[in-house]
Amino acid sequence: MIIIILGPSGSGKDTQADLISRKYGFSVCGTGDLFRHEIEKGTKLGKIAEGYIKKGIWVPIRYWEQVVKNWISRTDLSKNHLLVGFIRIDGQQQILDKLLANAKSRVDLVIHVTLSDQEAIKRLSCRWFCKTCGETYDDVHKPPKVKGICDKDGSKLIKREDDKPQSIRHRMSDYNKNIHPIISYYREHGVLEEVDGAPSIPKVFKAISKILTKNNEKA
C-alpha cells in the first residue's frame, strides 16, 4: 500500500507519519530523503540537487522526477510505504502516478492534514529545533522533557529563522497556492481523505487510524 500524507508546516504531518510507521509498519520516505541519498552517493544528480538545496531553492521538477524514478527502481512497492511531503508542486501528482503505473503500482490513499494559517503561526512561533539530529518540538503539543534540551541527544534547542511570523505567512501563502490543484486532483481520483490537524496529536492520530482501518476493510 502506498500512502501520501500532505499538510502545511506546523500541521504535524511528520509526527503523524512517525506514529503511522510505528503502529502499522509503513516505511516513511520524503523527497529530502531521496535527494540526500543521491548526494551521499555523489551522483551527478545529487550534485545538481545539492546546488539548489544550498541556495534554499526548490529543486526543478525534472530532477525531482529522476530521484523518484530512481527510488521506485530500488524499492519493493508491494510493501507499505508512506510518502511525506512528496507532492508540493502542481504537476508532480500526475508524474508520480505515471511512474508508479509503469511499475504496476499506484497511490492508494492521500491524507491531507489541514490547518488554518492562524493555528500554523501559533504553533510554529513556539517551535524548537535540534540542529544536531533535526528533531522538532513545540511548547504545547510536543514539549521536550527538559526545557531547551533535545530528548534524543541532549543538544541545545534553537529557533529557526523561517519560524518567524512573517516567514510563516509567506510559506502558508505559497503552500495554499500550490496545494489546491493537487488536492482537487486526488479528490477527483477518489483517494483523498482530509483530517483536521488542529486537535492534539493523539486525537489527530485516532482520526487517521479510522481512515486506515476503513481503507483496509475496502481492500
C-alpha positions in Angstrom: 0.0 0.0 0.0 1.3 3.5 -0.9 0.0 6.4 1.1 0.8 10.1 0.7 0.5 12.4 3.6 0.2 16.2 2.9 -0.1 19.2 5.1 1.3 22.7 5.7 4.2 23.5 8.0 3.0 23.1 11.6 0.3 20.6 10.7 2.2 17.7 12.4 2.3 15.5 9.4 5.8 14.3 10.2 4.8 13.4 13.7 1.7 11.5 12.4 3.9 9.8 9.8 6.1 8.5 12.6 3.1 7.2 14.5 1.7 5.5 11.4 5.0 3.9 10.7 5.3 2.5 14.2 1.8 1.2 14.5 1.2 -0.1 11.0 4.6 -0.9 9.8 5.0 1.6 7.0 8.4 2.7 5.6 8.5 6.5 5.7 10.1 8.4 2.8 10.3 12.1 2.0 11.7 13.9 -1.0 14.5 15.2 1.1 15.5 11.6 1.9 15.7 10.9 -1.8 17.9 13.9 -2.6 20.2 13.1 0.4 20.6 9.5 -1.0 21.8 10.9 -4.3 24.1 13.5 -2.5 25.6 10.9 -0.3 26.3 8.6 -3.2 28.0 11.5 -5.0 25.9 11.1 -8.2 25.7 13.8 -10.9 22.0 14.2 -10.0 23.0 14.6 -6.3 25.5 17.3 -7.1 22.9 19.2 -9.1 20.3 18.9 -6.4 22.7 20.0 -3.7 23.4 23.2 -5.5 19.7 24.2 -5.4 19.2 23.0 -1.8 22.2 25.0 -0.5 20.6 28.1 -2.1 17.2 27.3 -0.4 15.6 26.9 -3.8 13.2 24.1 -4.8 14.9 21.6 -7.0 13.3 21.8 -10.5 10.7 19.2 -11.2 12.7 17.3 -13.9 15.3 16.4 -11.2 12.6 15.6 -8.7 11.2 13.2 -11.3 14.5 11.5 -11.7 15.1 10.9 -8.0 11.6 9.5 -7.7 12.2 7.2 -10.7 15.4 6.0 -9.0 13.6 5.4 -5.7 10.9 3.3 -7.5 13.6 1.3 -9.3 15.2 0.2 -6.0 12.1 -0.2 -3.9 9.8 -3.1 -3.3 6.4 -1.4 -3.9 4.5 -4.4 -2.7 5.3 -3.3 0.8 3.8 -0.5 2.8 5.2 3.0 2.0 4.3 6.4 3.4 5.4 9.3 1.3 5.7 12.6 3.3 5.7 15.9 1.5 6.3 14.1 -1.7 4.0 16.3 -3.7 4.5 20.1 -3.4 4.1 21.5 -6.9 1.1 21.1 -9.3 2.1 18.5 -11.9 4.1 16.3 -9.6 1.0 14.2 -8.8 0.5 13.2 -12.5 4.2 12.4 -12.9 4.2 10.2 -9.8 1.0 8.4 -10.9 2.7 7.7 -14.3 5.9 6.4 -12.8 4.0 4.2 -10.4 1.8 2.9 -13.1 4.9 1.9 -15.1 6.0 -0.1 -12.1 2.5 -1.7 -11.9 1.7 0.2 -8.7 -0.4 3.2 -7.6 -1.2 5.7 -4.8 -3.8 4.0 -2.7 -4.6 6.9 -0.3 -3.8 10.6 0.2 -4.2 12.0 3.7 -4.3 15.8 3.9 -3.8 17.2 7.4 -5.4 20.6 7.3 -4.5 23.6 9.5 -5.6 27.3 9.4 -3.0 30.0 8.9 -3.7 31.4 12.4 -3.0 28.0 14.0 0.1 27.4 11.9 1.6 30.8 13.0 0.7 30.0 16.7 2.3 26.6 16.5 5.4 27.4 14.5 6.1 30.5 16.6 6.6 28.3 19.7 8.5 25.6 17.8 12.1 24.5 18.7 14.6 22.7 16.5 17.6 20.4 17.3 20.4 21.4 14.9 22.2 18.1 15.6 19.5 15.5 14.9 16.7 17.6 13.3 14.1 16.7 15.8 11.4 19.4 16.4 9.4 20.3 19.5 6.8 22.8 20.4 5.8 24.2 23.8 2.2 23.0 23.6 1.8 19.6 21.8 5.4 18.2 22.0 7.5 19.9 24.6 11.0 18.5 25.4 11.4 16.6 28.7 13.9 19.3 29.8 13.2 22.8 28.6 15.5 23.9 25.8 17.2 20.4 25.5 16.7 17.7 22.9 15.3 14.5 24.3 17.3 12.4 21.8 20.9 13.7 22.0 20.9 16.4 24.7 21.7 19.2 22.3 20.5 22.8 22.9 17.3 23.6 21.0 17.2 26.6 18.7 14.6 28.7 16.8 14.6 28.5 13.1 14.8 31.8 11.2 11.9 30.7 9.0 9.6 30.2 12.1 9.1 34.0 12.5 5.5 35.1 11.8 6.3 37.0 8.6 8.2 34.0 7.2 5.4 31.6 8.3 2.7 33.7 6.5 4.8 33.7 3.3 5.2 29.9 3.5 1.5 29.3 4.2 0.5 31.6 1.2 2.9 29.6 -1.0 1.6 26.3 0.3 -2.1 27.2 -0.2 -1.5 28.4 -3.7 0.2 25.2 -4.7 -1.9 22.6 -2.8 -5.4 23.4 -4.2 -4.9 21.8 -7.6 -3.1 18.8 -6.0 -6.0 18.3 -3.6 -8.6 18.6 -6.4 -6.7 16.0 -8.4 -6.7 13.4 -5.7 -10.3 14.2 -4.7 -11.4 13.6 -8.3 -9.5 10.2 -8.3 -11.3 9.2 -5.1 -8.3 8.6 -2.9 -8.3 11.8 -0.8 -9.1 11.9 2.9 -8.8 15.2 4.9 -8.1 15.4 8.7 -8.2 18.4 10.9 -4.7 18.9 12.3 -5.8 21.4 15.0 -6.6 18.9 17.8 -4.0 17.2 19.9 -1.5 14.7 18.4 -3.4 11.6 19.8 -6.8 12.9 18.5 -5.4 13.5 15.0 -3.8 10.1 15.0 -7.1 8.5 16.1 -8.8 10.1 13.1 -6.1 8.9 10.8 -6.3 5.4 12.3 -10.0 5.3 11.5 -9.3 6.2 7.9 -6.6 3.5 7.6 -9.0 0.9 9.1 -11.7 1.9 6.7 -9.4 1.6 3.7 -8.1 -1.7 4.8 -11.6 -3.0 5.0 -12.3 -1.8 1.4 -9.1 -3.6 0.2 
